[in-house]
Amino acid sequence: MEEAKGKVETILGNGTIVEGDLYTKGSLRIEGQVKGRIKAEGDLLVGESGNLETEIEARNVLIAGTVKGNIKAQNKIEILPSGKLYGDIKTKIIKIEAGAVFVGSSQTVDANTANAGKADPVKEAAATKEKA
């Protein structure tokens, strides 16, 4: 969590209440309350005092507070020991630390699904080697 703090462009502090949708091209840290959809092209960090009722789409999601709603992350969802997540998740990597709460279902998206339609460099290299 400390490492990620330096990379955040927008912070919604403790005591802030937002009702409505949020969109950011960068990373977002939330210490307050949000009711509404959140879409971040960067990372989303939910601090220990963060309390969200939302649907989330982001690159990576780190949860130290409480989230009620579904999450779709391009790369990784991490729930810290103080974190609570009540909702379904879809991502490549899931990390749930001891003490964390997760109530919901998870679906991992492998690299092949995420890169559907893109050429596989390993298969291309093998095909090139066979031709030689």
C-alpha positions as CSV (number, residue, x, y, z in Angstrom):
1,M,0.0,0.0,0.0
2,E,2.8,2.4,0.9
3,E,4.5,1.8,-2.4
4,A,1.4,2.6,-4.4
5,K,0.7,5.9,-2.6
6,G,3.3,7.7,-4.7
7,K,1.7,6.8,-8.0
8,V,-1.8,8.1,-7.2
9,E,-3.0,11.2,-9.2
10,T,-6.4,11.6,-7.4
11,I,-7.3,11.1,-3.7
12,L,-10.8,11.2,-2.2
13,G,-10.1,11.8,1.5
14,N,-11.8,10.5,4.6
15,G,-15.0,12.4,5.1
16,T,-15.6,12.8,1.4
17,I,-18.9,11.3,0.1
18,V,-19.6,10.8,-3.6
19,E,-22.8,9.7,-5.1
20,G,-22.5,9.1,-8.8
21,D,-20.1,7.7,-11.3
22,L,-16.4,8.4,-11.3
23,Y,-14.0,8.1,-14.3
24,T,-10.3,8.8,-14.3
25,K,-7.5,8.2,-16.8
26,G,-5.0,7.9,-13.9
27,S,-4.9,6.1,-10.6
28,L,-7.3,6.8,-7.7
29,R,-7.2,6.4,-3.9
30,I,-10.4,6.5,-2.0
31,E,-10.5,7.0,1.8
32,G,-14.1,8.2,1.9
33,Q,-17.5,6.9,0.7
34,V,-18.6,6.2,-2.9
35,K,-22.0,5.1,-4.2
36,G,-21.8,4.7,-7.9
37,R,-19.7,3.1,-10.7
38,I,-16.0,3.6,-10.8
39,K,-13.8,3.3,-13.9
40,A,-10.1,4.0,-13.7
41,E,-7.6,3.4,-16.5
42,G,-5.0,3.2,-13.8
43,D,-5.1,1.6,-10.4
44,L,-7.7,1.9,-7.7
45,L,-6.6,1.9,-4.0
46,V,-9.3,1.6,-1.4
47,G,-7.9,2.8,1.9
48,E,-8.8,1.4,5.3
49,S,-11.4,4.1,5.9
50,G,-12.8,3.6,2.3
51,N,-16.4,2.4,2.0
52,L,-17.7,1.7,-1.5
53,E,-21.0,0.5,-2.9
54,T,-20.0,0.3,-6.5
55,E,-19.2,-1.6,-9.7
56,I,-15.4,-1.2,-10.4
57,E,-13.3,-1.4,-13.6
58,A,-9.6,-0.7,-13.2
59,R,-6.1,-1.9,-14.1
60,N,-5.3,-3.1,-10.6
61,V,-7.4,-2.9,-7.4
62,L,-6.0,-2.9,-3.9
63,I,-8.5,-3.1,-1.1
64,A,-7.8,-2.2,2.6
65,G,-11.3,-0.9,3.3
66,T,-14.8,-2.2,2.4
67,V,-16.2,-2.8,-1.1
68,K,-19.7,-4.0,-1.8
69,G,-20.0,-4.6,-5.5
70,N,-18.4,-6.4,-8.5
71,I,-14.9,-5.8,-9.7
72,K,-13.3,-6.3,-13.1
73,A,-9.5,-5.7,-13.1
74,Q,-7.3,-6.0,-16.1
75,N,-4.3,-7.4,-14.1
76,K,-4.7,-7.9,-10.3
77,I,-7.0,-7.6,-7.4
78,E,-5.4,-7.7,-3.9
79,I,-7.3,-7.7,-0.6
80,L,-5.2,-6.7,2.4
81,P,-5.8,-8.1,5.9
82,S,-8.1,-5.1,6.8
83,G,-10.0,-5.4,3.5
84,K,-13.5,-6.6,3.0
85,L,-15.0,-7.4,-0.4
86,Y,-18.6,-8.5,-0.9
87,G,-19.0,-9.1,-4.6
88,D,-17.8,-11.0,-7.7
89,I,-14.4,-10.5,-9.2
90,K,-12.9,-11.1,-12.6
91,T,-9.1,-10.6,-13.1
92,K,-5.9,-12.4,-14.1
93,I,-4.3,-12.4,-10.6
94,I,-6.1,-12.6,-7.2
95,K,-4.3,-12.2,-3.9
96,I,-6.2,-12.5,-0.6
97,E,-4.1,-12.0,2.5
98,A,-4.8,-13.7,5.8
99,G,-7.5,-11.9,7.8
100,A,-9.2,-10.4,4.7
101,V,-12.9,-11.0,4.0
102,F,-14.1,-12.1,0.5
103,V,-17.7,-13.1,0.0
104,G,-18.5,-13.7,-3.7
105,S,-17.2,-15.6,-6.7
106,S,-14.0,-15.2,-8.6
107,Q,-13.2,-15.8,-12.2
108,T,-9.6,-15.6,-13.4
109,V,-8.9,-14.5,-16.9
110,D,-5.8,-16.1,-18.4
111,A,-3.4,-14.4,-20.8
112,N,-4.9,-16.3,-23.7
113,T,-8.4,-15.0,-23.0
114,A,-7.1,-11.5,-22.4
115,N,-5.1,-11.6,-25.7
116,A,-7.7,-13.2,-27.8
117,G,-7.0,-12.5,-31.5
118,K,-3.4,-11.6,-30.8
119,A,-0.5,-13.7,-32.1
120,D,1.2,-16.0,-29.5
121,P,4.9,-15.2,-29.6
122,V,5.8,-18.7,-28.3
123,K,3.8,-20.5,-31.0
124,E,5.2,-18.1,-33.6
125,A,8.8,-18.8,-32.5
126,A,8.1,-22.6,-32.6
127,A,6.6,-22.3,-36.1
128,T,9.6,-20.3,-37.3
129,K,12.1,-22.9,-35.8
130,E,10.2,-25.8,-37.5
131,K,10.5,-24.0,-40.9
132,A,14.3,-23.5,-40.5
